[in-house]
Amino acid sequence: MSVETMSSIQDDIMNIMKRDGYRQYVVERFLLLYGERKTWELMKAFSKPPVPSIRVNQTLIHPGEVMHRMGEKRFKLEPVPWCDEGFWVYQDQGQPVARDLGRISTFNLSPGATHEYMQGYYSMQGSTSMIPAQLLDPQPGDEILDMTAAPGSKLVQIAQYMKNTGILVGVEKSRDRIKALKSNVQRCGVMNTALISDDARFLDKHFASFDRILLDAPCTGSGLMGADPTRKHSRTIADIETMMHIQIQLLQRGLKMLRPGGRLVYSTCSLAPEENENVVNEAITDSGYLSVVKPPERVSKWFDPGMSNAFGVDFDKSLKHALRMCPTHHSTRPEGFFCAIIEKA
């Protein structure tokens, strides 16, 4: 890279930081983790929202039928390559639909206000958030726990893979959010689910064990800066530290409830290694019976591997099997995401 190019990138990074209202520490961390060019590309990607996406509920309908119906409503669906039933949504002239998914515009019906959506034929779901339920690999008849289930898109996806059999327990701490969770479960025809309003950090007092557990942990959401620009300036270093401790507590509780031979999938929509590799590293180091396992190649080929170290901390070698997504990975600017499969011997 020439000196002139480096200087131009540095200037552009500073201009984007000022224009978009980034806290200085956010950009400094990006530079330490990714270097100048990738930081520049990441900040440019975060200047626009991700292309909206839907996931078809195959419990009720075939994806081909949804494509046909949406086409009649002047939507164009582009397949998400890492999820067979996932699609990015465009208007018929090839432009992404409006981000206000609940409104009806003058010219186009929002995908969040169609008859098909109301019937539970699909959910509005970020393309990267379709990954955790797939990596969980739910089987019919399993006993599965979703530790932080609202608003319910991943829980509905798990129920689909279970073919609405077995037992699926969904937990949500917020009483307000559990209302949305119940609504989505009913809308999508999920029949094998028990919903509980509780703090998942204390669940092991009430439940014995599960075959599979999903922990889509609460986080600072630094991977969502495109969809929610306030996250460029509304979080602090202290927030990362606070969330990390909550995440460790949740993961430790989940692993206690995981049966031998079972699988737990840990995910966040954060780019911070403290909330991702570090949390998993804390759980599996010196355990002797926990490890991060390799995901299927059909999924992993679209993602970066987990980090081996960050900010002076070395992580367990198995964390190379974790998955990282940046908005720079695809033209649709998908949300930043982290995901790891943990198995108990």
C-alpha distance (Angstrom), angle and dihedral (degrees) to the residues before:
residue distance angle dihedral
M1 . . .
S2 3.81 . .
V3 3.81 123.3 .
E4 3.81 88.9 -115.4
T5 3.81 91.5 53.7
M6 3.81 92.1 47.9
S7 3.79 90.9 50.5
S8 3.81 91.5 48.4
I9 3.82 91.8 50.9
Q10 3.81 91.7 48.2
D11 3.80 90.8 50.9
D12 3.81 91.6 47.8
I13 3.81 91.7 50.3
M14 3.81 90.2 53.4
N15 3.81 91.8 46.8
I16 3.82 93.0 50.2
M17 3.81 90.8 46.4
K18 3.81 91.3 54.8
R19 3.81 95.4 40.1
D20 3.82 95.6 48.8
G21 3.81 96.8 38.0
Y22 3.80 99.9 -117.9
R23 3.78 118.8 175.8
Q24 3.78 107.9 -117.4
Y25 3.81 93.9 -121.8
V26 3.84 90.8 58.5
V27 3.80 92.7 58.2
E28 3.81 92.4 41.7
R29 3.81 89.9 55.1
F30 3.81 92.0 48.0
L31 3.81 89.3 52.7
L32 3.81 92.4 50.4
L33 3.81 92.8 47.5
Y34 3.80 101.6 38.3
G35 3.80 110.6 15.5
E36 3.79 126.5 -125.1
R37 3.79 103.1 -63.1
K38 3.81 96.8 47.2
T39 3.82 90.9 43.4
W40 3.80 88.7 53.3
E41 3.81 91.6 48.7
L42 3.82 91.3 46.0
M43 3.80 93.9 50.8
K44 3.81 90.9 48.1
A45 3.81 89.6 51.4
F46 3.81 90.5 49.5
S47 3.83 88.9 54.9
K48 3.81 88.8 77.9
P49 3.81 131.6 43.7
P50 3.81 119.8 -107.9
V51 3.78 118.1 -98.5
P52 3.85 106.8 -94.7
S53 3.78 117.5 -109.7
I54 3.79 139.7 -165.3
R55 3.79 133.2 -155.5
V56 3.80 117.2 -146.6
N57 3.81 116.1 -128.2
Q58 3.80 100.4 -130.9
T59 3.80 90.2 -172.8
L60 3.81 85.7 77.2
I61 3.81 108.5 21.1
H62 3.81 145.1 10.6
P63 3.84 117.3 -105.9
G64 3.81 90.8 -124.4
E65 3.79 91.0 60.3
V66 3.80 91.0 50.6
M67 3.81 90.4 50.3
H68 3.80 89.6 52.6
R69 3.80 94.3 47.3
M70 3.81 93.8 45.7
G71 3.80 90.5 47.8
E72 3.79 88.9 57.7
K73 3.81 87.3 55.5
R74 3.83 91.1 53.9
F75 3.80 95.9 -102.4
K76 3.78 122.7 134.5
L77 3.81 116.1 -150.8
E78 3.80 121.4 -154.9
P79 3.84 115.9 -165.6
V80 3.80 118.5 -113.1
P81 3.82 101.4 -129.3
W82 3.81 95.7 -143.6
C83 3.82 96.4 49.3
D84 3.82 122.6 49.6
E85 3.80 93.8 -153.1
G86 3.83 96.5 39.4
F87 3.82 125.4 101.9
W88 3.78 137.9 178.2
V89 3.81 111.4 -132.1
Y90 3.80 124.5 -131.7
Q91 3.77 134.7 168.2
D92 3.78 113.3 -107.5
Q93 3.82 91.5 -96.3
G94 3.80 89.5 60.5
Q95 3.81 98.9 -101.2
P96 3.82 121.6 129.6
V97 3.79 112.5 -103.2
A98 3.78 121.1 -109.8
R99 3.81 116.6 -73.1
D100 3.81 90.2 -133.2
L101 3.77 90.6 87.1
G102 3.78 96.9 -179.8
R103 3.78 99.9 57.1
I104 3.79 134.0 84.3
S105 3.81 113.6 -132.2
T106 3.79 126.8 -153.3
F107 3.79 93.1 -101.1
N108 3.79 107.3 21.0
L109 3.76 137.9 41.5
S110 3.80 112.8 -127.5
P111 3.85 114.6 -117.1
G112 3.80 87.4 -127.0
A113 3.82 91.5 60.3
T114 3.80 104.0 47.2
H115 3.79 126.8 116.9
E116 3.80 88.0 -116.3
Y117 3.80 91.9 56.2
M118 3.80 92.0 48.2
Q119 3.81 89.2 50.6
G120 3.80 90.5 55.6
Y121 3.78 94.9 -113.4
Y122 3.80 91.0 134.9
S123 3.80 142.5 3.4
M124 3.78 129.9 -136.5
Q125 3.80 100.1 -115.5
G126 3.80 134.0 160.0
S127 3.78 111.7 -109.7
T128 3.81 94.2 -122.5
S129 3.80 92.7 46.7
M130 3.82 87.6 64.3
I131 3.82 88.9 71.5
P132 3.86 104.5 72.3
A133 3.81 97.0 60.2
Q134 3.80 90.2 48.6
L135 3.80 92.4 51.4
L136 3.80 89.9 47.9
D137 3.82 86.0 64.0
P138 3.84 96.2 -154.1
Q139 3.80 116.5 -156.3
P140 3.82 129.8 -155.7
G141 3.79 109.6 -90.8
D142 3.82 95.4 22.2
E143 3.79 123.8 138.2
I144 3.81 104.9 -129.2
L145 3.80 135.6 178.5
D146 3.81 126.2 -154.1
M147 3.81 102.1 -164.7
T148 3.84 97.9 -166.2
A149 3.77 103.6 23.5
A150 3.84 108.4 165.1
P151 2.95 132.8 140.5
G152 3.80 85.3 20.5
S153 3.80 109.8 -133.4
K154 3.81 93.5 120.6
L155 3.81 92.4 42.7
V156 3.82 90.6 52.9
Q157 3.81 88.7 48.8
I158 3.82 91.2 52.0
A159 3.82 91.0 49.2
Q160 3.81 89.2 53.0
Y161 3.80 92.0 53.9
M162 3.83 89.5 47.2
K163 3.82 88.2 53.3
N164 3.81 87.8 -125.6
T165 3.83 91.3 -66.7
G166 3.79 133.6 114.4
I167 3.80 121.6 30.4
L168 3.80 124.2 -55.4
V169 3.81 116.3 -174.9
G170 3.80 116.2 -164.0
V171 3.80 118.8 -165.3
E172 3.79 127.4 -166.8
K173 3.80 126.5 173.3
S174 3.81 96.9 -160.2
R175 3.80 114.7 77.7
D176 3.80 90.4 -156.9
R177 3.81 92.8 52.7
I178 3.80 93.1 46.5
K179 3.81 88.2 64.5
A180 3.81 89.6 61.5
L181 3.80 89.1 44.7
K182 3.81 92.5 54.6
S183 3.79 90.8 46.5
N184 3.81 93.1 53.0
V185 3.81 92.9 45.8
Q186 3.81 90.8 52.9
R187 3.82 93.7 42.7
C188 3.80 92.4 52.6
G189 3.81 97.2 46.5
V190 3.81 97.4 -115.0
M191 3.81 109.0 169.9
N192 3.83 105.8 169.9
T193 3.80 100.2 62.3
A194 3.80 135.9 108.5
L195 3.81 114.1 -166.7
I196 3.79 122.0 -151.9
S197 3.80 130.7 -172.3
D198 3.81 104.0 -144.1
D199 3.80 145.0 108.8
A200 3.80 105.8 -88.3
R201 3.81 90.6 -146.5
F202 3.79 88.6 76.3
L203 3.82 100.9 38.8
D204 3.80 96.6 106.6
K205 3.80 87.9 76.0
H206 3.82 89.5 65.3
F207 3.82 105.0 32.7
A208 3.77 133.0 52.2
S209 3.80 107.6 -155.8
F210 3.81 146.6 -38.4
D211 3.80 136.5 -148.2
R212 3.79 92.7 -134.2
I213 3.79 134.6 11.1
L214 3.79 131.5 -165.4
L215 3.80 118.0 -155.7
D216 3.79 109.8 -177.3
A217 3.77 90.5 175.5
P218 3.80 127.3 -146.9
C219 3.81 108.0 -106.5
T220 3.79 145.8 163.7
G221 3.81 89.7 -88.6
S222 3.80 97.7 -135.1
G223 3.80 88.7 155.9
L224 3.82 89.7 64.3
M225 3.80 98.9 62.9
G226 3.79 91.5 115.3
A227 3.80 94.0 54.0
D228 3.82 94.3 36.2
P229 3.84 111.5 29.2
T230 3.83 91.7 -175.9
R231 3.81 87.7 76.4
K232 3.80 88.3 70.9
H233 3.80 89.0 73.1
S234 3.82 109.9 9.0
R235 3.83 98.6 77.3
T236 3.81 129.3 70.9
I237 3.79 136.0 -160.7
A238 3.81 86.9 -103.2
D239 3.82 89.4 58.1
I240 3.81 90.0 56.9
E241 3.81 90.3 51.8
T242 3.81 92.5 47.7
M243 3.79 93.6 49.2
M244 3.81 91.8 46.2
H245 3.81 91.7 59.1
I246 3.82 92.0 47.9
Q247 3.81 90.4 48.5
I248 3.81 92.2 50.9
Q249 3.81 90.4 50.9
L250 3.81 91.6 49.6
L251 3.80 93.4 47.3
Q252 3.79 93.2 47.9
R253 3.82 90.3 51.9
G254 3.78 91.9 47.3
L255 3.79 93.2 50.9
K256 3.81 90.3 51.0
M257 3.81 89.3 57.9
L258 3.81 94.5 45.7
R259 3.80 115.1 104.7
P260 3.83 120.5 -128.3
G261 3.80 106.4 -86.2
G262 3.80 89.2 23.8
R263 3.79 130.4 129.1
L264 3.81 131.3 -130.6
V265 3.80 121.6 -170.8
Y266 3.81 115.8 -155.0
S267 3.80 118.5 -164.4
T268 3.80 141.9 164.5
C269 3.80 138.1 176.3
S270 3.81 89.4 -130.6
L271 3.80 129.1 108.2
A272 3.82 92.8 -157.7
P273 3.84 112.6 111.9
E274 3.82 89.0 -149.8
E275 3.82 88.2 66.7
N276 3.79 94.9 40.5
E277 3.81 125.1 27.5
N278 3.79 92.2 17.9
V279 3.82 93.5 54.1
V280 3.81 93.1 49.1
N281 3.80 90.8 42.9
E282 3.82 90.5 55.1
A283 3.81 90.2 53.2
I284 3.79 100.6 46.6
T285 3.82 104.3 33.4
D286 3.81 111.5 112.9
S287 3.83 91.5 -7.5
G288 3.79 93.9 120.5
Y289 3.81 91.7 -154.5
L290 3.82 105.9 53.8
S291 3.79 127.8 76.5
V292 3.80 141.0 160.6
V293 3.80 107.5 -114.6
K294 3.78 131.2 -152.7
P295 3.83 116.0 -93.1
P296 3.81 121.1 -136.7
E297 3.80 113.8 -77.3
R298 3.82 92.8 -125.5
V299 3.82 86.6 68.1
S300 3.80 103.6 29.8
K301 3.81 94.4 55.1
W302 3.81 89.4 72.9
F303 3.82 94.4 52.7
D304 3.79 141.6 61.7
P305 3.83 118.0 -113.6
G306 3.79 121.0 -107.9
M307 3.79 118.5 -84.8
S308 3.81 119.5 -93.3
N309 3.81 91.8 -152.0
A310 3.79 140.7 -5.2
F311 3.79 134.6 -173.7
G312 3.81 91.9 -2.4
V313 3.82 96.7 -48.7
D314 3.82 120.7 116.9
F315 3.81 117.7 -147.6
D316 3.80 132.8 -149.5
K317 3.80 111.5 -79.4
S318 3.81 91.8 -121.1
L319 3.82 89.6 67.4
K320 3.80 87.6 80.7
H321 3.83 82.9 80.7
A322 3.82 91.8 62.3
L323 3.81 117.9 100.4
R324 3.80 129.1 -125.1
M325 3.80 127.0 -171.3
C326 3.81 125.7 -166.7
P327 3.81 124.2 -173.1
T328 3.81 87.2 -117.1
H329 3.82 91.0 68.8
H330 3.81 96.1 78.9
S331 3.80 138.6 23.0
T332 3.83 89.5 -117.0
R333 3.84 90.3 65.4
P334 3.83 95.7 -130.0
E335 3.79 119.2 -156.2
G336 3.79 116.9 -86.0
F337 3.79 108.3 -100.7
F338 3.81 144.2 173.4
C339 3.79 127.0 -158.6
A340 3.81 135.2 173.6
I341 3.81 132.8 179.8
I342 3.81 112.5 -141.1
E343 3.81 119.6 -169.4
K344 3.80 128.0 -167.5
A345 3.81 117.9 -140.8
